[in-house]
Amino acid sequence: MILNNFYLIEPNDWYFQTSPDVIEAKRRAQEYFSTYGSYERAEYSIEEFVRQWVLKELITSYSYPISWFGEKIVIEETIPMGVARKQVDIAIKNDIGKPFILIETKNYSTSTEDFIYAQGQLESYLAATHYATIGLVTDGKTTKVLRKKIDPNDFDYIPDIPEYGLENTVKTKLVREIDPSLLHEGRDTGLTPIDATYERVLSESHNLIRDIDGLHDDEALDEICKVIYTKIYDERQTCKQPAGTPFRFQVFGAANASEVASNIRGLYDEAKQSDIEIYSKRIPEYARSRGVFKANIRLSDQALFKVVESLQEFSLIDSDTDIKGRAFQKILASAIRAGMGQYFTPDPIAELAVKVVSPTASDMVLDPFCGSGHFLSKTLNYVLQDENLTEYAQHEVKFFHLHGIEKSDRMVRIAMTDMLLHDDGHTNIRNQDALLSFENYPDIVAIDETSEELNPAVFDVVLTNPPFGSIMRQETMNIIGRFSLGSGKKSLPLEIIGLERSLQFLKPDGKLAIVLPEHIMKGKSTAFVRDWLSEIAATKAIFFFPEEAFTPYGAMVKTCLCVFQKYGEKCRPSDDEVTFLCEVENLGYDATGRYKNGSEIDSAVEAFKQNQEWA
């Protein structure tokens, strides 16, 4: 413990002499002196003696600059707690005026019961803000230092509050440096792009989070998404400023890891608010459906500091899309192995779906069960391969043509991050249940400006992999929405409901590629699904996969990729319709997920194009 034993500081030497609380305490101290002839034992009844001792210790033992007093070290700092507003005795604040260390003091005669109550007060202050994670409570005799855990209602005891000063960090402030010779390459930040040499920087940051805070891979992935979101925001904002503007996503100039963490939490809040302000103006109910980054950063100060230290010198917006996308997929792969496989479509299957459907830059594309957003990023990569696309057309695709719906807020954060690393499109991924009534998607039905009705059929292409195995009961189907396939059924697998909903979102003549359990297209019990489909859409192709297709991702069911074209003006029911059938025996990986030579994906795509045509 760096905090020295209590010593008495006479009132004339106190700090914050103009504070009303200090003035009142000084008056009481003078009365005490008049009565007893000295200040000895005055700390037993006048708490200010204890607070002034702590303030002195912040300078002498913890090395905080005296210049911070009144600006970054303050007394009686207001802490909003719901509708109430409380004051903490001492607060140490970051550059944007947010406290990152809170200190509560009591007089020297405080009872054990009152000390425990004061500690509870401090815990409530810390729980009320995500900027501060460290707190100290003392009465001069007993001192406790608390650190807020990932759960904001739980705390650990730690030896001490952090001292002022950082070691072994970058000694130079990171600022925007503009090199005119590199501007044509899209190098706007002056930071180092992530290339093949530095590709592991995202994985290493993910590992730091996992190792320091003991998080599972999927939890660590969720947190690195929030950090990436914050860093991209900082880079974009700084690039709007002139050369020499410092980046805020860095450790330089901070007093310690706790201040760095507090700074980043503030930057994260600013990014969230900016998103809401910008996109709420053009997307109906944007805050309700997209506000998944409202969840606070849950990392400890030390973990957040280390990640910032690791990433600060690299630019995410200046890096090649393929390289940073590949780096993110490596993190995602470890989370999938940790139990997130149900949200993931294997890369070869996503590639097959996209190449068969062949979306164009003008197509509106949706994945209503988008999970990690893999179909969307694959579609973006595919469309941008067209070298004839103008810069305006590329912008339209990225920002307006790719849409997703996902029920899990964590998966939406992951999908949004993947799209951000592909240079945007994140604003069109919704945190909603795709099976709800269409009133829940006002921004989707608003896409069709020609109709005054709630028309969800606004997408040219739907690519999706609905969850398998969940059984929807009749009462549930009645609550979430009306489905023709559920009529008269007491229960129905979710993937069948997902198939109908996917077609509801599709325009007439639109294309659907959907991963389904094989038995839906073969089994006797699901003949009613195929009969219904024959009235709705032409079955253009079925690609059957080996048993190991989803085994590495936790599913043990035989699957297939079904490709449909919804009937409309061009595509009409016909007696001579032909369905292209293809057995894809080698997807390029084995049952463990390891690479397997001889992938048949490209040959399956080529065979489809030679034997099938779109209307």
Secondary structure, DSSP 8 states (H G I E B T S, - for coil): --S-------GGG-S-TTSHHHHHHHHHHHHHHHHHSS-TTGGGT-THHHHHHHHHHHHHTT---GGGBTTTEEEEEEEEETTEEEEEEEEEE-TTS-EEEEEEE--TT--HHHHHHHHHHHHHHHHH-SS--EEEEE-SS-EEEEEE-SSTT-EEE-S----S---SS--S--B----GGGGGGT--S-SEE--GGGTTHHHHHHHHHHHHH---HHHHHHHHHHHHHHHHHHHHHHTTS-TT-B-SSS-TT-SSHHHHHHHHHHHHHHHHHHHHHHHTTTSTTHHHHHGGGGS-----HHHHHHHHHHHTTEESSSS-HHHHHHHHHHHHHHHIIIIIGGG---HHHHHHHHHHH---TT--EEETT-TTTHHHHHHHHHHTT-TT--HHHHHHIIIIIEEEEES-HHHHHHHHHHHHHTT--GGGEEES-TTS-GGG-HHHHTT-TT-SS-----EEEEEE----S-EEEHHHHHHH---GGGTT-SEEEHHHHHHHHHHHTEEEEEEEEEEEETHHHH-GGGHHHHHHHHHHEEEEEEEE--GGGSGGGT--S-EEEEEEEE-SSSS---TT---EEEE----SB-TTS-B-S---HHHHHHHHHHH----
